[in-house]
Amino acid sequence: MQIELEKKYNLTKEDYKIIRDNFEFLKEVELKDYYLDNNLTLLKNNYYLRLRNWQYELKINKFN
């Protein structure tokens, strides 16, 4: 089982400079998402069933 954790950051110009100067770019990945909830039943309960790059994923948001 894989669990994805996601956190949003607001980078400053200084943060960006530190990242740019200290890390190596590996590759760019294009994501193709298809959400599979036509009647929005899952979305209303903070669940997302999607097909991303031909792999199914169920995301559960725990935000109140």
C-alpha angles and dihedrals in degrees: 000000000000124000120197119208118193131189127178122224133191105216122207123215088258092052090051091050092051091050094045093049098045107037136063122229109235106182145320117246125199113214122207113196127189116183114214104204108098097171094039094237093134095042092054087059095046096257125127123195110191142163108227117184090337096309122108117233132183113203121193118196115208096192120126 
